Amino acid sequence: MARPSRYPLELRRRAVRMVAEGRGDHPNETAALQAVTDKLGIGSRETLRNWLKQHEIDAGTRPGTTTEESAQFKAMKKEIAELKRANEILKAAASFFAAELDRPHTRS
């Protein structure tokens, strides 16, 4: 699963815009990506390339899972994990009470 970005959303959007606007000023895409990463202080060209891919997915120009759908999947996975934990607790409680019912009780 992908880590959440440590870069603010506005910086990511600005970087994507800068690449789109500056593509014609550079001989190839790699040079355009490098110029933007140097100017904004982004870790690597690969990070910026991933932002471009996600932007295309969110815009509907590239197949894949949108950011919104990805967030929904993450929320559903978290909810499933919580339900599994609750189910394990209920099973443990049921087995405890079943053992208590089977144990002979004496009154004092």
Helices and strands as residue ranges (DSSP letters): H 9-22, G 23-25, H 29-40, H 45-59, H 67-102
